[in-house]
Amino acid sequence: MTRTIAGLILPFLFAISGISPAFSADAPQPTTQEQTQTESMKEFIQANPDCKEFTDQCSVCTLTDGKAECSTPQIACIKQAYQCTAPAKK
């Protein structure tokens, strides 16, 4: 009987231990595409310091206190190069 219980519990324990990395507390790492997008946004902001609003044809971003706040991307959009849609008034 103990052999039967061990035969049932052991595979269950192996199954649980195989799943455990999926539940780890490590933060998800950004993909290279996300990193490239973030870097290109920073580069655009630095290259266009007088731009207060810009778009990539998927979402609209507004600069507030030096930080970009962007809308949710539209469904089925194709990202393009950032374009300034509202230059700062001089």
KOLGUSE-137910 format. One record per residue: chain; residue in three letters; y, z, x of N, C-alpha, C, O in turn. Coordinates in nm, 4 decimals. Layout:
<sites>
<cadena A, residuo ALA, n.v Y, n.w Z, n.u X, ca.v Y, ca.w Z, ca.u X, c.v Y, c.w Z, c.u X, o.v Y, o.w Z, o.u X>
...
</sites>
This chain:
<sites>
<cadena A, residuo MET, n.v -0.1189, n.w 0.0000, n.u 0.0820, ca.v 0.0000, ca.w 0.0000, ca.u 0.0000, c.v 0.1262, c.w 0.0000, c.u 0.0871, o.v 0.2202, o.w -0.0744, o.u 0.0592>
<cadena A, residuo THR, n.v 0.1290, n.w 0.0821, n.u 0.1912, ca.v 0.2458, ca.w 0.0830, ca.u 0.2788, c.v 0.2623, c.w -0.0509, c.u 0.3480, o.v 0.3742, o.w -0.0940, o.u 0.3757>
<cadena A, residuo ARG, n.v 0.1509, n.w -0.1162, n.u 0.3757, ca.v 0.1579, ca.w -0.2479, ca.u 0.4377, c.v 0.2212, c.w -0.3479, c.u 0.3416, o.v 0.2968, o.w -0.4347, o.u 0.3853>
<cadena A, residuo THR, n.v 0.1932, n.w -0.3383, n.u 0.2149, ca.v 0.2516, ca.w -0.4280, ca.u 0.1149, c.v 0.4011, c.w -0.4015, c.u 0.1004, o.v 0.4804, o.w -0.4953, o.u 0.0921>
<cadena A, residuo ILE, n.v 0.4391, n.w -0.2764, n.u 0.0975, ca.v 0.5807, ca.w -0.2428, ca.u 0.0873, c.v 0.6548, c.w -0.2923, c.u 0.2104, o.v 0.7630, o.w -0.3499, o.u 0.1989>
<cadena A, residuo ALA, n.v 0.5978, n.w -0.2705, n.u 0.3271, ca.v 0.6599, ca.w -0.3179, ca.u 0.4508, c.v 0.6673, c.w -0.4703, c.u 0.4504, o.v 0.7633, o.w -0.5276, o.u 0.5018>
<cadena A, residuo GLY, n.v 0.5680, n.w -0.5359, n.u 0.3935, ca.v 0.5672, ca.w -0.6817, ca.u 0.3854, c.v 0.6769, c.w -0.7345, c.u 0.2945, o.v 0.7235, o.w -0.8468, o.u 0.3136>
<cadena A, residuo LEU, n.v 0.7191, n.w -0.6558, n.u 0.1961, ca.v 0.8265, ca.w -0.6967, ca.u 0.1070, c.v 0.9643, c.w -0.6583, c.u 0.1611, o.v 1.0603, o.w -0.7341, o.u 0.1479>
<cadena A, residuo ILE, n.v 0.9729, n.w -0.5427, n.u 0.2208, ca.v 1.1017, ca.w -0.4930, ca.u 0.2690, c.v 1.1461, c.w -0.5649, c.u 0.3959, o.v 1.2639, o.w -0.5973, o.u 0.4104>
<cadena A, residuo LEU, n.v 1.0546, n.w -0.5896, n.u 0.4864, ca.v 1.0901, ca.w -0.6517, ca.u 0.6136, c.v 1.1565, c.w -0.7888, c.u 0.5956, o.v 1.2616, o.w -0.8118, o.u 0.6554>
<cadena A, residuo PRO, n.v 1.1006, n.w -0.8808, n.u 0.5163, ca.v 1.1707, ca.w -1.0094, ca.u 0.4976, c.v 1.3074, c.w -0.9920, c.u 0.4305, o.v 1.4013, o.w -1.0658, o.u 0.4604>
<cadena A, residuo PHE, n.v 1.3182, n.w -0.8952, n.u 0.3405, ca.v 1.4456, ca.w -0.8678, ca.u 0.2759, c.v 1.5492, c.w -0.8224, c.u 0.3786, o.v 1.6639, o.w -0.8668, o.u 0.3743>
<cadena A, residuo LEU, n.v 1.5103, n.w -0.7356, n.u 0.4695, ca.v 1.6016, ca.w -0.6883, ca.u 0.5733, c.v 1.6444, c.w -0.8014, c.u 0.6668, o.v 1.7599, o.w -0.8087, o.u 0.7085>
<cadena A, residuo PHE, n.v 1.5497, n.w -0.8889, n.u 0.6987, ca.v 1.5850, ca.w -1.0035, ca.u 0.7824, c.v 1.6835, c.w -1.0953, c.u 0.7105, o.v 1.7764, o.w -1.1482, o.u 0.7717>
<cadena A, residuo ALA, n.v 1.6625, n.w -1.1136, n.u 0.5811, ca.v 1.7529, ca.w -1.1992, ca.u 0.5038, c.v 1.8933, c.w -1.1399, c.u 0.5005, o.v 1.9912, o.w -1.2129, o.u 0.5155>
<cadena A, residuo ILE, n.v 1.9044, n.w -1.0104, n.u 0.4813, ca.v 2.0349, ca.w -0.9449, ca.u 0.4768, c.v 2.1039, c.w -0.9512, c.u 0.6124, o.v 2.2239, o.w -0.9774, o.u 0.6201>
<cadena A, residuo SER, n.v 2.0295, n.w -0.9276, n.u 0.7177, ca.v 2.0919, ca.w -0.9296, ca.u 0.8503, c.v 2.1377, c.w -1.0697, c.u 0.8878, o.v 2.2316, o.w -1.0837, o.u 0.9662>
<cadena A, residuo GLY, n.v 2.0758, n.w -1.1720, n.u 0.8356, ca.v 2.1181, ca.w -1.3086, ca.u 0.8614, c.v 2.2469, c.w -1.3430, c.u 0.7898, o.v 2.3203, o.w -1.4311, o.u 0.8344>
<cadena A, residuo ILE, n.v 2.2756, n.w -1.2760, n.u 0.6808, ca.v 2.3952, ca.w -1.3028, ca.u 0.6021, c.v 2.5134, c.w -1.2220, c.u 0.6529, o.v 2.6279, o.w -1.2615, o.u 0.6308>
<cadena A, residuo SER, n.v 2.4900, n.w -1.1128, n.u 0.7184, ca.v 2.5964, ca.w -1.0198, ca.u 0.7549, c.v 2.7143, c.w -1.0809, c.u 0.8307, o.v 2.8264, o.w -1.0355, o.u 0.8079>
<cadena A, residuo PRO, n.v 2.6985, n.w -1.1799, n.u 0.9188, ca.v 2.8172, ca.w -1.2343, ca.u 0.9849, c.v 2.9174, c.w -1.2968, c.u 0.8871, o.v 3.0372, o.w -1.3003, o.u 0.9151>
<cadena A, residuo ALA, n.v 2.8696, n.w -1.3450, n.u 0.7749, ca.v 2.9605, ca.w -1.4045, ca.u 0.6773, c.v 3.0523, c.w -1.2999, c.u 0.6156, o.v 3.1594, o.w -1.3333, o.u 0.5650>
<cadena A, residuo PHE, n.v 3.0117, n.w -1.1758, n.u 0.6195, ca.v 3.0914, ca.w -1.0687, ca.u 0.5611, c.v 3.1668, c.w -0.9877, c.u 0.6656, o.v 3.2144, o.w -0.8783, o.u 0.6355>
<cadena A, residuo SER, n.v 3.1784, n.w -1.0382, n.u 0.7856, ca.v 3.2466, ca.w -0.9633, ca.u 0.8901, c.v 3.3957, c.w -0.9548, c.u 0.8608, o.v 3.4489, o.w -1.0328, o.u 0.7817>
<cadena A, residuo ALA, n.v 3.4619, n.w -0.8610, n.u 0.9242, ca.v 3.6038, ca.w -0.8362, ca.u 0.8996, c.v 3.6949, c.w -0.9259, c.u 0.9829, o.v 3.8171, o.w -0.9126, o.u 0.9766>
<cadena A, residuo ASP, n.v 3.6372, n.w -1.0165, n.u 1.0602, ca.v 3.7190, ca.w -1.1050, ca.u 1.1422, c.v 3.8024, c.w -1.1970, c.u 1.0539, o.v 3.7537, o.w -1.2495, o.u 0.9538>
<cadena A, residuo ALA, n.v 3.9258, n.w -1.2156, n.u 1.0912, ca.v 4.0137, ca.w -1.3052, ca.u 1.0173, c.v 3.9715, c.w -1.4492, c.u 1.0439, o.v 3.9304, o.w -1.4818, o.u 1.1553>
<cadena A, residuo PRO, n.v 3.9809, n.w -1.5353, n.u 0.9438, ca.v 3.9439, ca.w -1.6751, ca.u 0.9668, c.v 4.0416, c.w -1.7407, c.u 1.0637, o.v 4.1626, o.w -1.7194, o.u 1.0565>
<cadena A, residuo GLN, n.v 3.9874, n.w -1.8195, n.u 1.1526, ca.v 4.0683, ca.w -1.8875, ca.u 1.2521, c.v 4.1216, c.w -2.0176, c.u 1.1923, o.v 4.0472, o.w -2.0874, o.u 1.1234>
<cadena A, residuo PRO, n.v 4.2475, n.w -2.0520, n.u 1.2164, ca.v 4.3011, ca.w -2.1768, ca.u 1.1621, c.v 4.2325, c.w -2.2966, c.u 1.2252, o.v 4.1960, o.w -2.2942, o.u 1.3427>
<cadena A, residuo THR, n.v 4.2156, n.w -2.4001, n.u 1.1467, ca.v 4.1547, ca.w -2.5220, ca.u 1.1975, c.v 4.2555, c.w -2.5949, c.u 1.2854, o.v 4.3748, o.w -2.5643, o.u 1.2833>
<cadena A, residuo THR, n.v 4.2077, n.w -2.6894, n.u 1.3609, ca.v 4.2984, ca.w -2.7636, ca.u 1.4488, c.v 4.4001, c.w -2.8426, c.u 1.3674, o.v 4.5134, o.w -2.8617, o.u 1.4114>
<cadena A, residuo GLN, n.v 4.3603, n.w -2.8888, n.u 1.2486, ca.v 4.4543, ca.w -2.9618, ca.u 1.1634, c.v 4.5671, c.w -2.8689, c.u 1.1175, o.v 4.6834, o.w -2.9093, o.u 1.1164>
<cadena A, residuo GLU, n.v 4.5338, n.w -2.7444, n.u 1.0793, ca.v 4.6358, ca.w -2.6482, ca.u 1.0375, c.v 4.7278, c.w -2.6144, c.u 1.1546, o.v 4.8491, o.w -2.6028, o.u 1.1372>
<cadena A, residuo GLN, n.v 4.6704, n.w -2.5988, n.u 1.2735, ca.v 4.7509, ca.w -2.5690, ca.u 1.3910, c.v 4.8462, c.w -2.6844, c.u 1.4215, o.v 4.9631, o.w -2.6616, o.u 1.4526>
<cadena A, residuo THR, n.v 4.7975, n.w -2.8068, n.u 1.4128, ca.v 4.8801, ca.w -2.9245, ca.u 1.4386, c.v 4.9920, c.w -2.9330, c.u 1.3365, o.v 5.1059, o.w -2.9637, o.u 1.3716>
<cadena A, residuo GLN, n.v 4.9604, n.w -2.9058, n.u 1.2092, ca.v 5.0614, ca.w -2.9103, ca.u 1.1037, c.v 5.1701, c.w -2.8068, c.u 1.1296, o.v 5.2889, o.w -2.8371, o.u 1.1180>
<cadena A, residuo THR, n.v 5.1302, n.w -2.6845, n.u 1.1648, ca.v 5.2266, ca.w -2.5781, ca.u 1.1922, c.v 5.3131, c.w -2.6129, c.u 1.3127, o.v 5.4347, o.w -2.5940, o.u 1.3096>
<cadena A, residuo GLU, n.v 5.2506, n.w -2.6636, n.u 1.4191, ca.v 5.3251, ca.w -2.7002, ca.u 1.5389, c.v 5.4229, c.w -2.8137, c.u 1.5106, o.v 5.5361, o.w -2.8114, o.u 1.5589>
<cadena A, residuo SER, n.v 5.3801, n.w -2.9132, n.u 1.4325, ca.v 5.4705, ca.w -3.0249, ca.u 1.4047, c.v 5.5856, c.w -2.9790, c.u 1.3156, o.v 5.6962, o.w -3.0317, o.u 1.3271>
<cadena A, residuo MET, n.v 5.5620, n.w -2.8819, n.u 1.2269, ca.v 5.6702, ca.w -2.8281, ca.u 1.1441, c.v 5.7706, c.w -2.7553, c.u 1.2311, o.v 5.8913, o.w -2.7714, o.u 1.2133>
<cadena A, residuo LYS, n.v 5.7224, n.w -2.6753, n.u 1.3251, ca.v 5.8126, ca.w -2.6045, ca.u 1.4170, c.v 5.8949, c.w -2.7033, c.u 1.4979, o.v 6.0153, o.w -2.6851, o.u 1.5161>
<cadena A, residuo GLU, n.v 5.8290, n.w -2.8080, n.u 1.5461, ca.v 5.8993, ca.w -2.9094, ca.u 1.6240, c.v 6.0054, c.w -2.9783, c.u 1.5391, o.v 6.1157, o.w -3.0040, o.u 1.5872>
<cadena A, residuo PHE, n.v 5.9731, n.w -3.0087, n.u 1.4123, ca.v 6.0693, ca.w -3.0726, ca.u 1.3239, c.v 6.1897, c.w -2.9821, c.u 1.3014, o.v 6.3038, o.w -3.0283, o.u 1.3058>
<cadena A, residuo ILE, n.v 6.1653, n.w -2.8538, n.u 1.2774, ca.v 6.2747, ca.w -2.7589, ca.u 1.2537, c.v 6.3633, c.w -2.7473, c.u 1.3774, o.v 6.4858, o.w -2.7427, o.u 1.3660>
<cadena A, residuo GLN, n.v 6.3019, n.w -2.7426, n.u 1.4955, ca.v 6.3799, ca.w -2.7324, ca.u 1.6195, c.v 6.4596, c.w -2.8606, c.u 1.6455, o.v 6.5724, o.w -2.8547, o.u 1.6944>
<cadena A, residuo ALA, n.v 6.4017, n.w -2.9750, n.u 1.6134, ca.v 6.4692, ca.w -3.1021, ca.u 1.6378, c.v 6.5774, c.w -3.1308, c.u 1.5343, o.v 6.6664, o.w -3.2123, o.u 1.5588>
<cadena A, residuo ASN, n.v 6.5704, n.w -3.0640, n.u 1.4180, ca.v 6.6671, ca.w -3.0869, ca.u 1.3105, c.v 6.7254, c.w -2.9543, c.u 1.2633, o.v 6.6987, o.w -2.9114, o.u 1.1510>
<cadena A, residuo PRO, n.v 6.8051, n.w -2.8888, n.u 1.3483, ca.v 6.8552, ca.w -2.7559, ca.u 1.3127, c.v 6.9514, c.w -2.7552, c.u 1.1940, o.v 6.9733, o.w -2.6505, o.u 1.1331>
<cadena A, residuo ASP, n.v 7.0092, n.w -2.8712, n.u 1.1605, ca.v 7.1035, ca.w -2.8768, ca.u 1.0480, c.v 7.0358, c.w -2.9136, c.u 0.9157, o.v 7.1041, o.w -2.9299, o.u 0.8146>
<cadena A, residuo CYS, n.v 6.9052, n.w -2.9266, n.u 0.9146, ca.v 6.8319, ca.w -2.9620, ca.u 0.7930, c.v 6.7912, c.w -2.8343, c.u 0.7188, o.v 6.7286, o.w -2.7457, o.u 0.7770>
<cadena A, residuo LYS, n.v 6.8264, n.w -2.8253, n.u 0.5924, ca.v 6.7957, ca.w -2.7059, ca.u 0.5125, c.v 6.6771, c.w -2.7266, c.u 0.4189, o.v 6.6198, o.w -2.6297, o.u 0.3690>
<cadena A, residuo GLU, n.v 6.6399, n.w -2.8537, n.u 0.3947, ca.v 6.5258, ca.w -2.8830, ca.u 0.3073, c.v 6.4583, c.w -3.0090, c.u 0.3585, o.v 6.5256, o.w -3.1061, o.u 0.3931>
<cadena A, residuo PHE, n.v 6.3248, n.w -3.0082, n.u 0.3637, ca.v 6.2520, ca.w -3.1243, ca.u 0.4135, c.v 6.1202, c.w -3.1381, c.u 0.3388, o.v 6.0759, o.w -3.0456, o.u 0.2707>
<cadena A, residuo THR, n.v 6.0584, n.w -3.2549, n.u 0.3526, ca.v 5.9336, ca.w -3.2825, ca.u 0.2832, c.v 5.8399, c.w -3.3633, c.u 0.3713, o.v 5.8829, o.w -3.4320, o.u 0.4639>
<cadena A, residuo ASP, n.v 5.7114, n.w -3.3540, n.u 0.3409, ca.v 5.6095, ca.w -3.4373, ca.u 0.4056, c.v 5.5410, c.w -3.5249, c.u 0.3007, o.v 5.4307, o.w -3.5749, o.u 0.3227>
<cadena A, residuo GLN, n.v 5.6071, n.w -3.5426, n.u 0.1876, ca.v 5.5610, ca.w -3.6190, ca.u 0.0723, c.v 5.4479, c.w -3.5486, c.u -0.0038, o.v 5.3931, o.w -3.6046, o.u -0.0986>
<cadena A, residuo CYS, n.v 5.4133, n.w -3.4275, n.u 0.0370, ca.v 5.3139, ca.w -3.3482, ca.u -0.0354, c.v 5.3756, c.w -3.2203, c.u -0.0908, o.v 5.3441, o.w -3.1781, o.u -0.2020>
<cadena A, residuo SER, n.v 5.4624, n.w -3.1602, n.u -0.0132, ca.v 5.5299, ca.w -3.0390, ca.u -0.0568, c.v 5.6740, c.w -3.0423, c.u -0.0070, o.v 5.7085, o.w -3.1172, o.u 0.0845>
<cadena A, residuo VAL, n.v 5.7567, n.w -2.9596, n.u -0.0691, ca.v 5.8969, ca.w -2.9502, ca.u -0.0311, c.v 5.9181, c.w -2.8145, c.u 0.0351, o.v 5.8765, o.w -2.7116, o.u -0.0182>
<cadena A, residuo CYS, n.v 5.9816, n.w -2.8146, n.u 0.1493, ca.v 6.0050, ca.w -2.6912, ca.u 0.2239, c.v 6.1545, c.w -2.6646, c.u 0.2334, o.v 6.2342, o.w -2.7563, o.u 0.2531>
<cadena A, residuo THR, n.v 6.1908, n.w -2.5393, n.u 0.2193, ca.v 6.3290, ca.w -2.4952, ca.u 0.2310, c.v 6.3362, c.w -2.3913, c.u 0.3413, o.v 6.2511, o.w -2.3028, o.u 0.3502>
<cadena A, residuo LEU, n.v 6.4390, n.w -2.4024, n.u 0.4258, ca.v 6.4575, ca.w -2.3028, ca.u 0.5315, c.v 6.5392, c.w -2.1866, c.u 0.4783, o.v 6.6501, o.w -2.2047, o.u 0.4280>
<cadena A, residuo THR, n.v 6.4832, n.w -2.0672, n.u 0.4900, ca.v 6.5513, ca.w -1.9446, ca.u 0.4484, c.v 6.5404, c.w -1.8454, c.u 0.5621, o.v 6.4303, o.w -1.8035, o.u 0.5979>
<cadena A, residuo ASP, n.v 6.6525, n.w -1.8076, n.u 0.6188, ca.v 6.6559, ca.w -1.7150, ca.u 0.7324, c.v 6.5695, c.w -1.7633, c.u 0.8479, o.v 6.5034, o.w -1.6833, o.u 0.9142>
<cadena A, residuo GLY, n.v 6.5701, n.w -1.8936, n.u 0.8719, ca.v 6.4952, ca.w -1.9509, ca.u 0.9829, c.v 6.3468, c.w -1.9677, c.u 0.9578, o.v 6.2745, o.w -2.0116, o.u 1.0472>
<cadena A, residuo LYS, n.v 6.2990, n.w -1.9341, n.u 0.8385, ca.v 6.1570, ca.w -1.9492, ca.u 0.8056, c.v 6.1424, c.w -2.0529, c.u 0.6956, o.v 6.2232, o.w -2.0589, o.u 0.6029>
<cadena A, residuo ALA, n.v 6.0386, n.w -2.1343, n.u 0.7070, ca.v 6.0125, ca.w -2.2372, ca.u 0.6068, c.v 5.9332, c.w -2.1789, c.u 0.4916, o.v 5.8303, o.w -2.1146, o.u 0.5118>
<cadena A, residuo GLU, n.v 5.9816, n.w -2.2019, n.u 0.3715, ca.v 5.9104, ca.w -2.1640, ca.u 0.2498, c.v 5.8789, c.w -2.2939, c.u 0.1777, o.v 5.9693, o.w -2.3668, o.u 0.1371>
<cadena A, residuo CYS, n.v 5.7492, n.w -2.3226, n.u 0.1620, ca.v 5.7078, ca.w -2.4521, ca.u 0.1089, c.v 5.6407, c.w -2.4382, c.u -0.0271, o.v 5.5768, o.w -2.3374, o.u -0.0573>
<cadena A, residuo SER, n.v 5.6571, n.w -2.5426, n.u -0.1083, ca.v 5.5904, ca.w -2.5471, ca.u -0.2379, c.v 5.4419, c.w -2.5768, c.u -0.2182, o.v 5.3989, o.w -2.6149, o.u -0.1094>
<cadena A, residuo THR, n.v 5.3665, n.w -2.5592, n.u -0.3225, ca.v 5.2241, ca.w -2.5916, ca.u -0.3188, c.v 5.2093, c.w -2.7429, c.u -0.3078, o.v 5.2783, o.w -2.8164, o.u -0.3785>
<cadena A, residuo PRO, n.v 5.1201, n.w -2.7913, n.u -0.2202, ca.v 5.1034, ca.w -2.9365, ca.u -0.2060, c.v 5.0570, c.w -3.0005, c.u -0.3368, o.v 4.9826, o.w -2.9401, o.u -0.4141>
<cadena A, residuo GLN, n.v 5.1013, n.w -3.1211, n.u -0.3594, ca.v 5.0592, ca.w -3.1951, ca.u -0.4781, c.v 4.9146, c.w -3.2385, c.u -0.4630, o.v 4.8632, o.w -3.2485, o.u -0.3516>
<cadena A, residuo ILE, n.v 4.8504, n.w -3.2637, n.u -0.5736, ca.v 4.7109, ca.w -3.3073, ca.u -0.5725, c.v 4.7040, c.w -3.4505, c.u -0.5196, o.v 4.7862, o.w -3.5351, o.u -0.5549>
<cadena A, residuo ALA, n.v 4.6066, n.w -3.4754, n.u -0.4362, ca.v 4.5771, ca.w -3.6095, ca.u -0.3832, c.v 4.6967, c.w -3.6709, c.u -0.3110, o.v 4.7251, o.w -3.7895, o.u -0.3277>
<cadena A, residuo CYS, n.v 4.7653, n.w -3.5927, n.u -0.2326, ca.v 4.8778, ca.w -3.6472, ca.u -0.1574, c.v 4.8313, c.w -3.6881, c.u -0.0180, o.v 4.7282, o.w -3.6423, o.u 0.0312>
<cadena A, residuo ILE, n.v 4.9086, n.w -3.7735, n.u 0.0427, ca.v 4.8819, ca.w -3.8151, ca.u 0.1805, c.v 5.0015, c.w -3.7701, c.u 0.2630, o.v 5.1127, o.w -3.8203, o.u 0.2468>
<cadena A, residuo LYS, n.v 4.9764, n.w -3.6743, n.u 0.3519, ca.v 5.0862, ca.w -3.6209, ca.u 0.4325, c.v 5.1435, c.w -3.7277, c.u 0.5226, o.v 5.0723, o.w -3.8107, o.u 0.5791>
<cadena A, residuo GLN, n.v 5.2754, n.w -3.7224, n.u 0.5337, ca.v 5.3473, ca.w -3.8146, ca.u 0.6196, c.v 5.4380, c.w -3.7341, c.u 0.7105, o.v 5.4389, o.w -3.6111, o.u 0.7051>
<cadena A, residuo ALA, n.v 5.5131, n.w -3.8020, n.u 0.7927, ca.v 5.6056, ca.w -3.7333, ca.u 0.8832, c.v 5.7116, c.w -3.6610, c.u 0.8008, o.v 5.7503, o.w -3.7074, o.u 0.6936>
<cadena A, residuo TYR, n.v 5.7580, n.w -3.5480, n.u 0.8513, ca.v 5.8618, ca.w -3.4715, ca.u 0.7818, c.v 5.9907, c.w -3.5514, c.u 0.7768, o.v 6.0271, o.w -3.6203, o.u 0.8721>
<cadena A, residuo GLN, n.v 6.0596, n.w -3.5406, n.u 0.6626, ca.v 6.1885, ca.w -3.6057, ca.u 0.6445, c.v 6.2852, c.w -3.5043, c.u 0.5853, o.v 6.2504, o.w -3.4293, o.u 0.4940>
<cadena A, residuo CYS, n.v 6.4050, n.w -3.5029, n.u 0.6375, ca.v 6.5074, ca.w -3.4120, ca.u 0.5870, c.v 6.5591, c.w -3.4654, c.u 0.4536, o.v 6.5981, o.w -3.5817, o.u 0.4431>
<cadena A, residuo THR, n.v 6.5589, n.w -3.3795, n.u 0.3522, ca.v 6.6074, ca.w -3.4201, ca.u 0.2197, c.v 6.7396, c.w -3.3541, c.u 0.1837, o.v 6.8061, o.w -3.3963, o.u 0.0891>
<cadena A, residuo ALA, n.v 6.7781, n.w -3.2518, n.u 0.2574, ca.v 6.9047, ca.w -3.1832, ca.u 0.2305, c.v 6.9640, c.w -3.1307, c.u 0.3603, o.v 6.9338, o.w -3.0186, o.u 0.4012>
<cadena A, residuo PRO, n.v 7.0488, n.w -3.2111, n.u 0.4260, ca.v 7.1132, ca.w -3.1621, ca.u 0.5479, c.v 7.2145, c.w -3.0529, c.u 0.5130, o.v 7.2672, o.w -3.0482, o.u 0.4018>
<cadena A, residuo ALA, n.v 7.2402, n.w -2.9665, n.u 0.6093, ca.v 7.3359, ca.w -2.8572, ca.u 0.5888, c.v 7.4748, c.w -2.9158, c.u 0.5688, o.v 7.5121, o.w -3.0138, o.u 0.6332>
<cadena A, residuo LYS, n.v 7.5497, n.w -2.8554, n.u 0.4799, ca.v 7.6873, ca.w -2.8995, ca.u 0.4539, c.v 7.7763, c.w -2.8506, c.u 0.5664, o.v 7.7659, o.w -2.7358, o.u 0.6095>
<cadena A, residuo LYS, n.v 7.8627, n.w -2.9370, n.u 0.6133, ca.v 7.9512, ca.w -2.8995, ca.u 0.7232, c.v 8.0914, c.w -2.8825, c.u 0.6760, o.v 8.1798, o.w -2.8508, o.u 0.7555>
</sites>
